[in-house]
Amino acid sequence: MGKTINFKDTYPSAITLFSKWAEIGKDEGMEKGHAKSVNFMFDKLKPFLQTPFSVLDVGCGNGWVVRKFKEIETCERSLGIDGAEKMILKAQSLDSENQYVCADILQWSPPQQFNIIHSMEVLYYLKNPSELINTIYSNWLNQKGCFIFGIDHYTENLPSINWPMECGVNMNTQPIDYWLTNMKEAGFKNIQHWQSGAKDEWMGTLVVMGEK
Ligand SMILES: C[S@@+](CC[C@H](N)C(=O)[O-])C[C@H]1O[C@@H](n2cnc3c(N)ncnc32)[C@H](O)[C@@H]1O
């Protein structure tokens, strides 16, 4: 589905790039830059936060969203996974209450299933995002679980199109329909999407949510 993306072998992996970003403090810029979109996503998740829940943040960076979930009274367990070692070391140095795992998302199996799975600005770094979306649906979410993700890099968001070259990292540039179709094909129900924070040329964060 969608056009084939030729990832350049010459680019470092996203994991390598973001470990460097953590070293030079750029994780904090992401935390600030992504806050509005993540707040929007938390708002959409409200119906799922009323009763006790467990949550996994996929590509958690320095873990700020893991900690944000844990501030909610009904949050029983909040876990983060990221492949960038320096991001995870930073998360662990900031917080000993919640758990942070350093692993490649595609090589990892969670210790349990979750009520909520969240991911901000991660999915387009994957060569084949449908692999992860299918795994989340089939294995990582429990019955009636909910998956929500946000991405700023997508075909319709023209100001983001040059990012792979500007950042020197592979990105899977796909249109909104690609993401919705992948969710549908994985089996998700009640799929909704929004473009949060659109202004002028900026088409906003594409937020996609689906239920099991
Ligand atoms: C743009 S950052 C977003 C971090 C965090 N979600 C935030 O909003 O601050 C993308 C993150 O995804 C992680 N990542 C990308 N591909 C990954 C993979 N295959 N396995 C694990 N983590 C990955 C990177 O290490 C990086 O920390």
The ligand as a MOL file (V3000), in Angstrom:
LIG
                    3D

  0  0  0     0  0            999 V3000
M  V30 BEGIN CTAB
M  V30 COUNTS 27 29 0 0 0
M  V30 BEGIN ATOM
M  V30 1 C 10.8160 12.6160 17.2210 0
M  V30 2 S 11.2730 11.6290 18.5730 0 CHG=1
M  V30 3 C 9.8110 11.7470 19.6030 0
M  V30 4 C 10.0770 11.4210 21.0560 0
M  V30 5 C 8.8810 11.5960 21.9850 0
M  V30 6 N 7.7460 10.8230 21.5390 0
M  V30 7 C 8.5190 13.0490 22.1090 0
M  V30 8 O 7.4370 13.4510 21.6430 0
M  V30 9 O 9.3070 13.8290 22.6760 0 CHG=-1
M  V30 10 C 11.1750 9.9800 17.9320 0
M  V30 11 C 11.6280 8.9070 18.9120 0
M  V30 12 O 11.3580 7.6190 18.3450 0
M  V30 13 C 12.4300 6.7600 18.6490 0
M  V30 14 N 12.4680 5.6880 17.6430 0
M  V30 15 C 12.4540 5.8100 16.2840 0
M  V30 16 N 12.4880 4.6000 15.7050 0
M  V30 17 C 12.5150 3.6810 16.7050 0
M  V30 18 C 12.5600 2.2550 16.7530 0
M  V30 19 N 12.5820 1.5060 15.6330 0
M  V30 20 N 12.5720 1.6470 17.9680 0
M  V30 21 C 12.5550 2.3850 19.1040 0
M  V30 22 N 12.5060 3.7360 19.1290 0
M  V30 23 C 12.5100 4.3810 17.9500 0
M  V30 24 C 13.6680 7.6500 18.5990 0
M  V30 25 O 14.7360 7.1020 19.3100 0
M  V30 26 C 13.1260 8.9530 19.2110 0
M  V30 27 O 13.3680 9.0540 20.5820 0
M  V30 END ATOM
M  V30 BEGIN BOND
M  V30 1 1 1 2
M  V30 2 1 2 3
M  V30 3 1 2 10
M  V30 4 1 3 4
M  V30 5 1 4 5
M  V30 6 1 5 6
M  V30 7 1 5 7
M  V30 8 2 7 8
M  V30 9 1 7 9
M  V30 10 1 10 11
M  V30 11 1 11 12
M  V30 12 1 11 26
M  V30 13 1 12 13
M  V30 14 1 13 14
M  V30 15 1 13 24
M  V30 16 1 14 15
M  V30 17 1 14 23
M  V30 18 2 15 16
M  V30 19 1 16 17
M  V30 20 1 17 18
M  V30 21 2 17 23
M  V30 22 1 18 19
M  V30 23 2 18 20
M  V30 24 1 20 21
M  V30 25 2 21 22
M  V30 26 1 22 23
M  V30 27 1 24 25
M  V30 28 1 24 26
M  V30 29 1 26 27
M  V30 END BOND
M  V30 END CTAB
M  END
